[in-house]
């Protein structure tokens, strides 16, 4: 039965993401230029994958647990804010250090707003997913950290999606809600992998943060105190070494 539920979660997430992606590409709201970006190689790509992934995985995650759907949707929405506002302002800063440094200088960047929003939503989701106070806090750290971590490696085609598929594999081998949420993350990633690798689309912060939050929710839903501690420690370490993580992703 659990295997069937995992399969359904994967297929639902993939189908919802794919339908949204195709619909957005066919009829993007507003001016077409709003949905275009220049990638690392100077090619013009579109951003339709991000919103499609965020909505598709959020709906599929909510079927497993409403709090997980909330975390994914909020992370995607905060990422979308940074995609639009940060791009229009020409802000290319990445990582906690850059945005916290700007805050110390009195500048509130779109990235700082995004990080605050994702953190708040992650803490709310963690509080709903866990019962004990410490577990609630650790769950929030894991969800927010995972959302940030996937975005850190979204620097070349396939890096973020590949990370989601690889990191989601251990969860897929498990049982229960954690395994189903890992399947949700994997399904959303698989749905747009071909176009991402082909440099026809990109996740942007919208899709990367949403998929990361789905992975974080999978860890939270599938793990006890020890798993939460390990996950939180890994997320804090990744955030503290953000520049190295990004350079490593570029070099792959």
Short mmCIF file of the C-alpha atoms (twelve columns), coordinates in Angstrom:
data_MODEL
# 
_entry.id   MODEL 
# 
loop_
_atom_site.group_PDB 
_atom_site.id 
_atom_site.type_symbol 
_atom_site.label_atom_id 
_atom_site.label_alt_id 
_atom_site.label_comp_id 
_atom_site.label_asym_id 
_atom_site.label_seq_id 
_atom_site.Cartn_x 
_atom_site.Cartn_y 
_atom_site.Cartn_z 
_atom_site.pdbx_PDB_model_num 
ATOM 1   C CA . UNK A 1   0.000  0.000  0.000   1 
ATOM 2   C CA . UNK A 2   2.799  2.433  0.879   1 
ATOM 3   C CA . UNK A 3   4.493  1.827  -2.459  1 
ATOM 4   C CA . UNK A 4   1.241  2.606  -4.226  1 
ATOM 5   C CA . UNK A 5   0.855  5.835  -2.274  1 
ATOM 6   C CA . UNK A 6   4.404  6.870  -3.144  1 
ATOM 7   C CA . UNK A 7   3.746  6.156  -6.807  1 
ATOM 8   C CA . UNK A 8   0.548  8.166  -6.724  1 
ATOM 9   C CA . UNK A 9   2.317  11.075 -5.053  1 
ATOM 10  C CA . UNK A 10  5.085  11.015 -7.666  1 
ATOM 11  C CA . UNK A 11  2.669  10.803 -10.589 1 
ATOM 12  C CA . UNK A 12  0.336  13.458 -9.206  1 
ATOM 13  C CA . UNK A 13  3.168  15.906 -8.622  1 
ATOM 14  C CA . UNK A 14  4.659  15.222 -12.054 1 
ATOM 15  C CA . UNK A 15  1.287  15.526 -13.802 1 
ATOM 16  C CA . UNK A 16  0.238  18.743 -12.057 1 
ATOM 17  C CA . UNK A 17  3.644  20.297 -12.707 1 
ATOM 18  C CA . UNK A 18  3.664  19.239 -16.336 1 
ATOM 19  C CA . UNK A 19  0.149  20.513 -17.030 1 
ATOM 20  C CA . UNK A 20  0.963  23.850 -15.418 1 
ATOM 21  C CA . UNK A 21  4.237  24.101 -17.309 1 
ATOM 22  C CA . UNK A 22  2.667  23.428 -20.706 1 
ATOM 23  C CA . UNK A 23  -0.185 25.859 -19.995 1 
ATOM 24  C CA . UNK A 24  2.172  28.643 -18.920 1 
ATOM 25  C CA . UNK A 25  4.407  28.194 -21.935 1 
ATOM 26  C CA . UNK A 26  1.407  28.347 -24.245 1 
ATOM 27  C CA . UNK A 27  -0.153 31.443 -22.625 1 
ATOM 28  C CA . UNK A 28  2.258  33.296 -20.322 1 
ATOM 29  C CA . UNK A 29  0.457  36.121 -18.471 1 
ATOM 30  C CA . UNK A 30  1.590  39.653 -19.229 1 
ATOM 31  C CA . UNK A 31  4.410  40.592 -21.553 1 
ATOM 32  C CA . UNK A 32  6.577  37.696 -22.847 1 
ATOM 33  C CA . UNK A 33  9.736  39.504 -21.732 1 
ATOM 34  C CA . UNK A 34  8.593  39.173 -18.120 1 
ATOM 35  C CA . UNK A 35  9.075  35.421 -18.435 1 
ATOM 36  C CA . UNK A 36  12.518 35.552 -20.029 1 
ATOM 37  C CA . UNK A 37  15.957 35.511 -18.429 1 
ATOM 38  C CA . UNK A 38  19.539 35.157 -19.637 1 
ATOM 39  C CA . UNK A 39  21.248 32.035 -18.314 1 
ATOM 40  C CA . UNK A 40  24.895 31.459 -17.404 1 
ATOM 41  C CA . UNK A 41  25.819 30.858 -21.070 1 
ATOM 42  C CA . UNK A 42  24.121 34.006 -22.359 1 
ATOM 43  C CA . UNK A 43  21.134 32.132 -23.791 1 
ATOM 44  C CA . UNK A 44  17.584 33.386 -23.381 1 
ATOM 45  C CA . UNK A 45  15.436 30.943 -21.429 1 
ATOM 46  C CA . UNK A 46  11.954 31.211 -19.953 1 
ATOM 47  C CA . UNK A 47  10.845 30.954 -16.324 1 
ATOM 48  C CA . UNK A 48  7.668  28.913 -16.728 1 
ATOM 49  C CA . UNK A 49  9.135  25.896 -14.945 1 
ATOM 50  C CA . UNK A 50  9.359  27.719 -11.609 1 
ATOM 51  C CA . UNK A 51  5.681  28.579 -11.012 1 
ATOM 52  C CA . UNK A 52  4.578  25.245 -12.470 1 
ATOM 53  C CA . UNK A 53  6.855  23.332 -10.100 1 
ATOM 54  C CA . UNK A 54  5.821  25.438 -7.098  1 
ATOM 55  C CA . UNK A 55  2.080  25.023 -7.625  1 
ATOM 56  C CA . UNK A 56  2.229  21.398 -8.773  1 
ATOM 57  C CA . UNK A 57  4.367  20.190 -5.886  1 
ATOM 58  C CA . UNK A 58  2.454  22.306 -3.352  1 
ATOM 59  C CA . UNK A 59  -0.860 20.741 -4.360  1 
ATOM 60  C CA . UNK A 60  0.587  17.233 -4.305  1 
ATOM 61  C CA . UNK A 61  2.330  17.869 -0.966  1 
ATOM 62  C CA . UNK A 62  -0.892 19.225 0.579   1 
ATOM 63  C CA . UNK A 63  -2.531 15.902 -0.223  1 
ATOM 64  C CA . UNK A 64  0.050  14.237 2.046   1 
ATOM 65  C CA . UNK A 65  -0.082 16.913 4.774   1 
ATOM 66  C CA . UNK A 66  -1.544 20.444 4.502   1 
ATOM 67  C CA . UNK A 67  1.424  21.921 6.386   1 
ATOM 68  C CA . UNK A 68  3.815  20.532 3.788   1 
ATOM 69  C CA . UNK A 69  1.748  22.097 1.014   1 
ATOM 70  C CA . UNK A 70  1.848  25.412 2.882   1 
ATOM 71  C CA . UNK A 71  5.636  25.288 3.200   1 
ATOM 72  C CA . UNK A 72  6.140  24.508 -0.487  1 
ATOM 73  C CA . UNK A 73  3.695  27.138 -1.728  1 
ATOM 74  C CA . UNK A 74  5.081  29.842 0.591   1 
ATOM 75  C CA . UNK A 75  8.666  29.054 -0.415  1 
ATOM 76  C CA . UNK A 76  7.694  29.274 -4.079  1 
ATOM 77  C CA . UNK A 77  5.834  32.548 -3.558  1 
ATOM 78  C CA . UNK A 78  8.780  34.105 -1.727  1 
ATOM 79  C CA . UNK A 79  11.092 32.895 -4.490  1 
ATOM 80  C CA . UNK A 80  8.784  34.435 -7.085  1 
ATOM 81  C CA . UNK A 81  8.976  37.763 -5.268  1 
ATOM 82  C CA . UNK A 82  12.755 37.684 -5.504  1 
ATOM 83  C CA . UNK A 83  12.660 36.524 -9.132  1 
ATOM 84  C CA . UNK A 84  10.596 39.558 -10.081 1 
ATOM 85  C CA . UNK A 85  11.780 42.254 -7.663  1 
ATOM 86  C CA . UNK A 86  15.437 41.265 -7.481  1 
ATOM 87  C CA . UNK A 87  15.674 40.968 -11.260 1 
ATOM 88  C CA . UNK A 88  14.024 44.313 -11.912 1 
ATOM 89  C CA . UNK A 89  16.452 45.955 -9.459  1 
ATOM 90  C CA . UNK A 90  19.471 44.180 -10.956 1 
ATOM 91  C CA . UNK A 91  20.334 42.575 -7.593  1 
ATOM 92  C CA . UNK A 92  22.633 39.567 -8.195  1 
ATOM 93  C CA . UNK A 93  23.585 38.888 -4.568  1 
ATOM 94  C CA . UNK A 94  23.163 35.308 -3.379  1 
ATOM 95  C CA . UNK A 95  23.326 33.611 -0.004  1 
ATOM 96  C CA . UNK A 96  22.676 34.493 3.609   1 
ATOM 97  C CA . UNK A 97  25.904 36.424 4.061   1 
ATOM 98  C CA . UNK A 98  25.323 38.817 1.186   1 
ATOM 99  C CA . UNK A 99  21.786 39.705 2.220   1 
ATOM 100 C CA . UNK A 100 22.534 39.867 5.938   1 
ATOM 101 C CA . UNK A 101 25.504 42.096 5.132   1 
ATOM 102 C CA . UNK A 102 23.184 44.403 3.225   1 
ATOM 103 C CA . UNK A 103 20.826 44.492 6.210   1 
ATOM 104 C CA . UNK A 104 23.688 45.534 8.476   1 
ATOM 105 C CA . UNK A 105 24.269 48.435 6.107   1 
ATOM 106 C CA . UNK A 106 20.609 49.419 6.331   1 
ATOM 107 C CA . UNK A 107 19.528 47.987 2.972   1 
ATOM 108 C CA . UNK A 108 16.545 45.629 2.831   1 
ATOM 109 C CA . UNK A 109 17.065 43.498 -0.276  1 
ATOM 110 C CA . UNK A 110 14.441 41.386 -2.007  1 
ATOM 111 C CA . UNK A 111 16.547 38.397 -1.020  1 
ATOM 112 C CA . UNK A 112 16.314 39.338 2.655   1 
ATOM 113 C CA . UNK A 113 12.535 39.631 2.393   1 
ATOM 114 C CA . UNK A 114 12.466 36.249 0.681   1 
ATOM 115 C CA . UNK A 115 14.589 34.585 3.359   1 
ATOM 116 C CA . UNK A 116 12.438 36.055 6.137   1 
ATOM 117 C CA . UNK A 117 9.243  34.876 4.470   1 
ATOM 118 C CA . UNK A 118 10.515 31.357 3.853   1 
ATOM 119 C CA . UNK A 119 11.824 31.099 7.411   1 
ATOM 120 C CA . UNK A 120 8.510  32.212 8.890   1 
ATOM 121 C CA . UNK A 121 6.515  29.790 6.738   1 
ATOM 122 C CA . UNK A 122 8.930  26.971 7.551   1 
ATOM 123 C CA . UNK A 123 8.545  27.571 11.291  1 
ATOM 124 C CA . UNK A 124 4.753  27.516 10.965  1 
ATOM 125 C CA . UNK A 125 4.876  24.306 8.928   1 
ATOM 126 C CA . UNK A 126 7.319  22.740 11.378  1 
ATOM 127 C CA . UNK A 127 5.021  23.610 14.269  1 
ATOM 128 C CA . UNK A 128 2.145  21.867 12.490  1 
ATOM 129 C CA . UNK A 129 4.161  18.809 11.496  1 
ATOM 130 C CA . UNK A 130 5.729  18.088 14.892  1 
ATOM 131 C CA . UNK A 131 4.443  17.958 18.473  1 
ATOM 132 C CA . UNK A 132 7.363  18.743 20.802  1 
ATOM 133 C CA . UNK A 133 8.684  22.340 21.000  1 
ATOM 134 C CA . UNK A 134 12.282 21.475 20.121  1 
ATOM 135 C CA . UNK A 135 11.158 19.295 17.230  1 
ATOM 136 C CA . UNK A 136 9.000  22.136 15.915  1 
ATOM 137 C CA . UNK A 137 12.001 24.466 15.890  1 
ATOM 138 C CA . UNK A 138 14.310 21.916 14.288  1 
ATOM 139 C CA . UNK A 139 11.673 21.145 11.666  1 
ATOM 140 C CA . UNK A 140 11.484 24.814 10.716  1 
ATOM 141 C CA . UNK A 141 15.275 24.975 10.361  1 
ATOM 142 C CA . UNK A 142 15.308 21.876 8.159   1 
ATOM 143 C CA . UNK A 143 12.546 23.097 5.835   1 
ATOM 144 C CA . UNK A 144 13.958 26.616 5.465   1 
ATOM 145 C CA . UNK A 145 17.506 25.296 5.112   1 
ATOM 146 C CA . UNK A 146 16.542 22.795 2.440   1 
ATOM 147 C CA . UNK A 147 14.716 25.488 0.473   1 
ATOM 148 C CA . UNK A 148 17.832 27.647 0.610   1 
ATOM 149 C CA . UNK A 149 20.187 24.756 -0.124  1 
ATOM 150 C CA . UNK A 150 18.538 23.701 -3.375  1 
ATOM 151 C CA . UNK A 151 18.595 27.307 -4.550  1 
ATOM 152 C CA . UNK A 152 22.342 27.491 -3.842  1 
ATOM 153 C CA . UNK A 153 23.066 24.754 -6.398  1 
ATOM 154 C CA . UNK A 154 20.732 26.144 -9.065  1 
ATOM 155 C CA . UNK A 155 23.597 27.641 -11.057 1 
ATOM 156 C CA . UNK A 156 23.720 25.394 -14.138 1 
ATOM 157 C CA . UNK A 157 21.153 23.332 -16.070 1 
ATOM 158 C CA . UNK A 158 20.128 20.210 -14.184 1 
ATOM 159 C CA . UNK A 159 22.064 20.971 -10.990 1 
ATOM 160 C CA . UNK A 160 19.106 21.765 -8.734  1 
ATOM 161 C CA . UNK A 161 16.816 19.158 -10.260 1 
ATOM 162 C CA . UNK A 162 19.550 16.534 -10.083 1 
ATOM 163 C CA . UNK A 163 20.176 17.387 -6.434  1 
ATOM 164 C CA . UNK A 164 16.480 17.001 -5.645  1 
ATOM 165 C CA . UNK A 165 16.319 13.605 -7.346  1 
ATOM 166 C CA . UNK A 166 19.489 12.342 -5.645  1 
ATOM 167 C CA . UNK A 167 18.662 13.707 -2.194  1 
ATOM 168 C CA . UNK A 168 15.098 12.469 -2.449  1 
ATOM 169 C CA . UNK A 169 16.168 8.889  -3.159  1 
ATOM 170 C CA . UNK A 170 16.802 7.876  0.477   1 
ATOM 171 C CA . UNK A 171 13.355 9.162  1.391   1 
ATOM 172 C CA . UNK A 172 11.765 7.217  -1.442  1 
ATOM 173 C CA . UNK A 173 13.208 4.035  0.013   1 
ATOM 174 C CA . UNK A 174 11.411 4.650  3.313   1 
ATOM 175 C CA . UNK A 175 7.792  4.389  4.394   1 
ATOM 176 C CA . UNK A 176 5.021  6.756  5.430   1 
ATOM 177 C CA . UNK A 177 4.423  10.491 4.827   1 
ATOM 178 C CA . UNK A 178 8.140  11.271 4.534   1 
ATOM 179 C CA . UNK A 179 8.483  8.865  1.622   1 
ATOM 180 C CA . UNK A 180 5.382  10.288 -0.035  1 
ATOM 181 C CA . UNK A 181 6.735  13.844 0.228   1 
ATOM 182 C CA . UNK A 182 10.070 12.708 -1.194  1 
ATOM 183 C CA . UNK A 183 8.085  11.272 -4.112  1 
ATOM 184 C CA . UNK A 184 6.310  14.611 -4.511  1 
ATOM 185 C CA . UNK A 185 9.640  16.453 -4.770  1 
ATOM 186 C CA . UNK A 186 11.013 13.889 -7.222  1 
ATOM 187 C CA . UNK A 187 7.888  14.021 -9.377  1 
ATOM 188 C CA . UNK A 188 8.003  17.800 -9.676  1 
ATOM 189 C CA . UNK A 189 11.700 17.706 -10.556 1 
ATOM 190 C CA . UNK A 190 11.283 14.954 -13.151 1 
ATOM 191 C CA . UNK A 191 8.455  16.810 -14.893 1 
ATOM 192 C CA . UNK A 192 10.680 19.654 -16.135 1 
ATOM 193 C CA . UNK A 193 14.096 17.967 -16.181 1 
ATOM 194 C CA . UNK A 194 14.280 17.577 -19.972 1 
ATOM 195 C CA . UNK A 195 13.619 21.248 -20.699 1 
ATOM 196 C CA . UNK A 196 15.940 22.378 -17.928 1 
ATOM 197 C CA . UNK A 197 18.807 20.263 -19.252 1 
ATOM 198 C CA . UNK A 198 18.027 21.473 -22.776 1 
ATOM 199 C CA . UNK A 199 18.373 25.095 -21.594 1 
ATOM 200 C CA . UNK A 200 14.867 25.964 -22.692 1 
ATOM 201 C CA . UNK A 201 13.630 26.824 -19.208 1 
ATOM 202 C CA . UNK A 202 14.965 27.502 -15.728 1 
ATOM 203 C CA . UNK A 203 13.606 27.034 -12.227 1 
ATOM 204 C CA . UNK A 204 14.515 30.423 -10.871 1 
ATOM 205 C CA . UNK A 205 14.164 31.018 -7.156  1 
ATOM 206 C CA . UNK A 206 10.476 30.116 -7.432  1 
ATOM 207 C CA . UNK A 207 11.009 26.497 -8.393  1 
ATOM 208 C CA . UNK A 208 14.272 25.900 -6.541  1 
ATOM 209 C CA . UNK A 209 12.923 27.093 -3.193  1 
ATOM 210 C CA . UNK A 210 9.669  25.165 -3.632  1 
ATOM 211 C CA . UNK A 211 11.433 21.888 -4.389  1 
ATOM 212 C CA . UNK A 212 13.841 22.441 -1.508  1 
ATOM 213 C CA . UNK A 213 10.949 23.018 0.886   1 
ATOM 214 C CA . UNK A 214 9.332  19.792 -0.330  1 
ATOM 215 C CA . UNK A 215 12.556 17.906 0.402   1 
ATOM 216 C CA . UNK A 216 12.807 19.514 3.823   1 
ATOM 217 C CA . UNK A 217 9.214  18.588 4.622   1 
ATOM 218 C CA . UNK A 218 9.997  15.003 3.602   1 
ATOM 219 C CA . UNK A 219 12.888 14.893 6.085   1 
ATOM 220 C CA . UNK A 220 10.684 16.348 8.816   1 
ATOM 221 C CA . UNK A 221 7.745  14.041 8.177   1 
ATOM 222 C CA . UNK A 222 9.909  10.950 7.948   1 
ATOM 223 C CA . UNK A 223 12.391 11.495 10.773  1 
ATOM 224 C CA . UNK A 224 12.553 11.542 14.555  1 
ATOM 225 C CA . UNK A 225 14.649 13.756 16.802  1 
ATOM 226 C CA . UNK A 226 17.969 12.318 15.611  1 
ATOM 227 C CA . UNK A 227 17.058 12.863 11.961  1 
ATOM 228 C CA . UNK A 228 15.950 16.416 12.654  1 
ATOM 229 C CA . UNK A 229 19.176 17.213 14.480  1 
ATOM 230 C CA . UNK A 230 21.271 15.778 11.650  1 
ATOM 231 C CA . UNK A 231 19.210 17.599 9.033   1 
ATOM 232 C CA . UNK A 232 19.350 20.913 10.863  1 
ATOM 233 C CA . UNK A 233 23.110 20.619 11.349  1 
ATOM 234 C CA . UNK A 234 23.588 19.859 7.648   1 
ATOM 235 C CA . UNK A 235 21.440 22.828 6.622   1 
ATOM 236 C CA . UNK A 236 23.274 25.243 8.908   1 
ATOM 237 C CA . UNK A 237 26.606 23.993 7.578   1 
ATOM 238 C CA . UNK A 238 25.449 24.399 3.974   1 
ATOM 239 C CA . UNK A 239 24.197 27.926 4.663   1 
ATOM 240 C CA . UNK A 240 27.487 28.856 6.297   1 
ATOM 241 C CA . UNK A 241 29.422 27.493 3.324   1 
ATOM 242 C CA . UNK A 242 27.081 28.839 0.680   1 
ATOM 243 C CA . UNK A 243 29.803 30.195 -1.609  1 
ATOM 244 C CA . UNK A 244 31.673 26.893 -1.593  1 
ATOM 245 C CA . UNK A 245 28.485 24.944 -2.255  1 
ATOM 246 C CA . UNK A 246 27.698 27.167 -5.229  1 
ATOM 247 C CA . UNK A 247 31.228 26.888 -6.630  1 
ATOM 248 C CA . UNK A 248 31.086 23.118 -6.274  1 
ATOM 249 C CA . UNK A 249 27.762 23.010 -8.165  1 
ATOM 250 C CA . UNK A 250 29.221 25.122 -10.979 1 
ATOM 251 C CA . UNK A 251 32.239 22.824 -11.273 1 
ATOM 252 C CA . UNK A 252 30.197 19.647 -11.675 1 
# 
